[in-house]
Amino acid sequence: MDDASQTWPPPAPSPPPFSSRPRASPSPHRRRRRRHYSKKHAPPPAPPTPPPTPAPQGADFSALPPELVHRALAAACASDVAAASRACRAWRDALRPLREAAALHAYGRRVKHGPVAGAAARGDGGRNEAERQRALGLFRRAARLGSAAAMVDAGLMCWEEGRRREAVEYYRSAAELGHPVGMCNLGVSYLEADPHKAEEAIRWFYPSASAGNARAQYNLGLCLQNGKGIKRNQKEAAKWYLRAAEGGNVRAMYNISLCYSYGEGLAQDLVRAKRWLQLAADCGHKKALYECGIKLCAAGDKVKSLTYLELATRRGETAAAHMRDVILESLSAVNSQRALSDADKWKPRALHPRR
């Protein structure tokens, strides 16, 4: 390359893309200007650092008394007791009786509802009674260890055997521990006492219903509707009926259908009334089956109407028997046999009600 074609001095390299123009290096003789503040415009002083907050004295849950931990979880299910036992060593030791009670209670339920429970249907009533007493003994042992669920089952068996005073004591013990079924059963026992103690029943129905027990919600609605132990309030009764029906209580489904049908406590809504009546009938409520059968007959579907009326009659609805016989005479032998065959195959809708 010759000297004519060479550019001198060589050009500076171009800046890279997306970068700003390179700044000249600062002069070493250039002093950095200091900012001076007057007293008038001086910045405020920094606030002093607060001292560290001491930890609350009650934060150590392992220091709770064992009796308090035991009582707090007496109405909990076995899985909750097992989970709380893993929290710390103190809780594991405090909840040891409840873990033993949960095992006894589960074993008692297997004995009560196991394969031997059908021995009475096979003609072995003595063996079945022995198994019942064995289950009751297991429930009593678990109840002595503090299990509220075992207290409820022990009370239920005592109630079925006619020892109602003993049953009420079991229910009261479970209710005082906060068990929703125990509170509901105690309220029912007050309603069935002689004389009735409706005010005491209401006092136990409210906390049980608030805890989500569908049976207590239904009973509370019934007391509010009839003014039993409390001032009559149809609007409140309908509210508790609706909650109980949504929780799977079949009687509440029928009652809420009446509330929607006649506009009692709720705005009249015939569509919802029909829906709840049909659901109650599908679950086997005898009055709902009877009313659905009447409506189907009026609509012209006599075969299905006969099926519903036959089911209502089998469940003890005496008013359905006469209407069933009238429809039987008006149908052919083939249609009558088909309707009765459908009644034999029919099974109530399975629900999972809240406890």
C-alpha positions in Angstrom: 0.0 0.0 0.0 1.5 3.4 -0.9 1.5 6.6 1.2 -1.1 8.4 -0.9 -3.8 5.9 -0.2 -3.2 5.8 3.5 -5.3 8.0 5.8 -3.3 9.6 8.5 -4.1 9.7 11.4 -6.3 6.6 11.4 -10.0 7.3 12.1 -11.5 6.7 15.6 -13.6 3.5 15.9 -17.3 4.0 15.7 -19.3 3.5 18.9 -21.1 0.3 19.3 -24.8 0.2 18.4 -27.4 1.2 21.1 -24.7 2.9 23.2 -24.3 6.6 24.0 -21.4 8.7 22.8 -18.3 8.0 24.8 -17.6 10.7 27.3 -14.2 12.3 27.7 -12.2 11.1 30.6 -12.4 13.6 33.5 -9.4 15.8 34.1 -7.3 14.8 37.1 -7.2 18.4 38.1 -11.0 18.8 38.2 -12.3 19.0 41.7 -15.6 17.5 42.7 -17.9 20.1 43.9 -19.3 19.7 47.3 -22.8 20.6 48.2 -23.0 23.0 51.1 -26.2 23.3 53.1 -27.2 26.2 55.2 -28.8 25.7 58.5 -32.1 26.8 57.0 -32.1 24.1 54.2 -30.3 21.4 56.1 -31.7 17.9 55.6 -33.6 16.5 58.6 -31.6 14.1 60.8 -32.2 10.4 60.3 -34.7 9.0 62.9 -33.1 6.8 65.6 -33.3 3.1 65.0 -35.9 1.6 67.3 -34.8 -1.1 69.6 -35.7 -4.7 68.6 -39.2 -5.7 69.7 -39.0 -8.6 72.2 -40.9 -11.8 71.1 -44.3 -12.2 72.8 -44.3 -14.4 75.8 -47.2 -16.7 74.6 -45.6 -17.5 71.2 -44.2 -20.8 72.5 -47.2 -23.1 72.0 -45.3 -26.1 73.4 -45.6 -24.4 76.8 -49.4 -24.7 76.9 -50.7 -26.9 79.7 -51.3 -30.5 78.5 -54.9 -30.4 79.8 -55.6 -27.4 77.6 -54.2 -29.1 74.5 -56.1 -32.3 75.3 -59.4 -30.4 75.7 -58.9 -28.2 72.7 -58.6 -31.3 70.4 -61.0 -33.6 72.1 -63.7 -33.0 69.5 -61.2 -33.1 66.5 -61.1 -36.1 64.1 -58.3 -38.6 64.3 -56.3 -37.1 61.4 -56.3 -33.7 63.1 -55.1 -35.2 66.4 -52.3 -37.1 64.6 -51.2 -33.9 62.8 -51.2 -31.9 66.0 -49.1 -34.7 67.7 -46.3 -34.0 65.2 -46.1 -30.3 66.1 -43.8 -30.8 69.1 -42.9 -33.2 71.8 -45.1 -31.6 74.4 -48.1 -31.9 72.2 -47.3 -35.5 71.3 -47.2 -36.4 75.0 -50.4 -34.4 75.8 -52.4 -36.0 72.9 -51.3 -39.6 73.6 -54.7 -40.5 75.3 -56.6 -39.1 72.4 -54.6 -41.1 69.9 -55.4 -44.2 71.9 -59.0 -43.2 72.1 -59.2 -42.7 68.3 -57.9 -46.2 67.8 -60.4 -47.7 70.2 -63.3 -45.7 68.7 -62.4 -46.8 65.1 -62.2 -50.4 66.3 -65.6 -50.1 68.0 -67.2 -48.8 64.9 -65.8 -51.7 62.9 -67.2 -54.1 65.5 -70.6 -52.4 65.4 -71.0 -52.0 61.7 -68.8 -54.9 60.5 -69.9 -58.2 58.9 -71.1 -59.6 62.3 -73.6 -56.7 62.5 -75.8 -58.6 60.0 -76.0 -61.6 62.2 -79.5 -60.7 63.4 -80.7 -60.9 59.8 -79.3 -64.4 59.6 -81.0 -65.5 62.8 -78.0 -65.2 65.1 -79.3 -62.5 67.4 -77.3 -63.6 70.4 -74.0 -63.1 68.6 -75.1 -59.8 67.3 -76.0 -58.6 70.8 -72.7 -59.7 72.1 -70.9 -57.7 69.4 -73.0 -54.6 70.2 -72.0 -54.8 73.8 -68.4 -55.3 72.8 -68.6 -52.2 70.6 -70.3 -50.2 73.5 -67.4 -51.2 75.8 -64.9 -49.9 73.3 -66.8 -46.7 73.0 -66.9 -46.3 76.8 -63.1 -46.8 77.0 -62.5 -44.3 74.3 -64.9 -41.8 76.0 -63.0 -42.1 79.3 -59.8 -41.2 77.4 -61.5 -38.0 76.3 -62.8 -38.7 72.7 -66.0 -36.6 72.1 -66.9 -38.8 69.0 -66.8 -41.9 71.2 -69.0 -40.2 73.7 -71.6 -39.5 71.0 -71.6 -43.1 69.8 -71.8 -44.4 73.3 -74.7 -42.1 74.0 -76.4 -43.2 70.8 -76.2 -46.9 71.7 -77.5 -46.2 75.3 -80.4 -44.2 73.8 -81.3 -47.1 71.5 -81.3 -49.5 74.4 -83.6 -47.3 76.5 -81.0 -46.0 79.0 -81.7 -42.4 78.2 -80.3 -40.8 81.3 -76.9 -42.3 80.6 -77.2 -41.3 77.0 -77.9 -37.7 77.9 -74.8 -37.6 80.2 -72.7 -38.8 77.3 -74.2 -36.2 75.0 -73.6 -33.5 77.5 -70.0 -34.4 77.9 -69.5 -34.3 74.1 -71.4 -31.1 73.8 -69.3 -29.3 76.4 -66.2 -30.3 74.4 -67.8 -28.6 71.3 -68.7 -31.6 69.3 -71.5 -30.6 66.8 -73.3 -33.9 66.8 -73.2 -34.1 70.6 -74.7 -30.6 70.9 -77.4 -31.6 68.4 -78.3 -34.8 70.1 -78.4 -33.1 73.5 -80.9 -30.6 72.1 -83.0 -33.4 70.7 -83.0 -35.2 74.0 -84.3 -32.0 75.7 -87.1 -31.7 73.1 -88.1 -35.4 73.8 -87.8 -35.0 77.6 -90.9 -35.2 79.8 -91.6 -32.3 80.3 -90.1 -30.7 77.2 -87.2 -28.3 77.7 -87.4 -26.4 74.5 -85.4 -23.4 75.7 -82.5 -25.7 76.6 -82.8 -27.4 73.3 -82.5 -24.1 71.4 -79.4 -23.2 73.5 -77.6 -26.3 72.1 -79.1 -26.2 68.6 -77.7 -22.7 67.8 -73.9 -23.6 68.2 -74.4 -26.9 66.5 -76.2 -25.4 63.5 -73.6 -22.6 63.3 -70.9 -25.3 63.1 -72.7 -26.8 60.0 -74.6 -29.7 61.5 -77.6 -30.2 59.1 -79.8 -32.0 61.6 -79.4 -29.2 64.1 -80.2 -26.6 61.4 -83.4 -28.5 60.5 -84.4 -28.7 64.2 -83.7 -25.1 64.8 -85.8 -24.1 61.7 -88.6 -26.3 63.0 -88.5 -24.6 66.4 -88.5 -21.2 64.8 -91.4 -22.1 62.5 -93.6 -23.4 65.4 -92.4 -21.0 68.1 -91.2 -23.8 70.3 -88.8 -22.5 72.9 -88.2 -19.3 70.9 -90.3 -16.5 69.3 -91.8 -17.6 66.0 -89.9 -16.3 63.0 -90.8 -17.7 59.6 -88.0 -15.9 57.8 -85.3 -17.3 60.1 -86.9 -20.7 59.9 -86.6 -20.7 56.1 -83.0 -19.6 56.3 -82.1 -22.6 58.5 -84.2 -25.0 56.4 -82.3 -23.9 53.3 -78.9 -24.4 55.0 -80.0 -27.8 56.2 -81.3 -28.8 52.8 -78.1 -27.7 51.1 -76.3 -29.9 53.8 -78.2 -33.0 52.8 -81.1 -33.1 55.3 -84.0 -34.7 53.4 -86.8 -33.4 55.7 -85.4 -29.9 55.2 -85.5 -30.4 51.5 -89.3 -31.0 51.7 -89.9 -28.1 54.1 -87.9 -25.6 51.9 -89.9 -26.7 48.9 -93.1 -25.7 50.8 -91.5 -22.4 51.8 -90.8 -21.6 48.1 -94.2 -22.9 47.0 -96.2 -20.7 49.4 -93.8 -17.8 49.8 -93.3 -18.4 53.6 -90.1 -16.7 54.8 -88.8 -16.6 51.2 -90.0 -15.1 47.9 -92.3 -17.4 46.1 -90.4 -19.4 43.5 -92.3 -22.4 42.0 -89.3 -23.5 39.9 -87.1 -23.9 43.0 -90.1 -25.4 44.9 -90.4 -28.1 42.3 -86.7 -28.7 42.2 -86.4 -29.3 46.0 -89.6 -31.4 46.1 -88.1 -33.7 43.4 -84.8 -34.0 45.2 -86.6 -34.9 48.5 -88.6 -37.5 46.6 -85.4 -38.9 45.0 -84.0 -39.3 48.5 -87.0 -41.2 49.7 -89.1 -38.7 51.6 -92.6 -40.3 51.8 -94.6 -37.1 51.5 -92.5 -35.8 48.7 -93.0 -39.1 46.9 -96.7 -38.9 47.4 -96.9 -35.3 46.1 -94.7 -36.1 43.1 -97.0 -39.0 42.3 -100.1 -36.8 42.4 -98.5 -34.2 40.1 -97.4 -36.9 37.6 -100.9 -38.3 37.5 -102.3 -34.8 36.8 -99.7 -34.4 34.0 -100.9 -37.7 32.4 -97.9 -39.9 33.3 -99.8 -42.6 35.2 -97.1 -45.3 35.0 -94.5 -43.2 36.7 -97.1 -41.8 39.0 -98.0 -45.3 40.1 -94.3 -46.0 40.8 -94.0 -42.9 43.1 -97.3 -43.7 44.9 -96.2 -47.3 45.5 -93.0 -46.1 47.0 -94.8 -43.6 49.2 -97.2 -46.4 50.4 -94.3 -48.7 51.2 -92.8 -46.0 53.4 -96.0 -45.5 55.4 -97.8 -42.7 53.6 -101.4 -43.8 54.1 -102.8 -41.1 51.9 -101.0 -42.6 48.9 -102.6 -46.1 49.1 -106.0 -45.0 47.9 -104.7 -43.1 44.9 -102.4 -46.0 44.1 -105.3 -48.4 43.9 -107.3 -46.0 41.7 -104.5 -45.8 39.2 -103.9 -49.5 39.3 -107.5 -50.1 38.1 -107.1 -47.6 35.3 -103.9 -49.1 33.9 -103.4 -52.3 31.8 -101.7 -55.3 33.4 -98.5 -54.7 31.4 -98.2 -51.0 32.5 -99.1 -51.8 36.1 -96.4 -54.6 36.2 -93.8 -52.2 34.7 -94.6 -49.5 37.3 -94.4 -52.0 40.2 -91.2 -53.5 38.8 -89.6 -50.0 38.7 -90.6 -49.5 42.3 -88.8 -52.8 43.2 -85.6 -51.7 41.5 -85.7 -48.1 42.8 -83.0 -47.0 45.2 -83.0 -43.6 47.0 -80.4 -41.1 45.9 -77.2 -41.3 48.0 -76.2 -38.1 49.6 -73.3 -37.2 51.9 -74.8 -35.0 54.6 -72.6 -32.9 56.9 -72.2 -34.0 60.4 
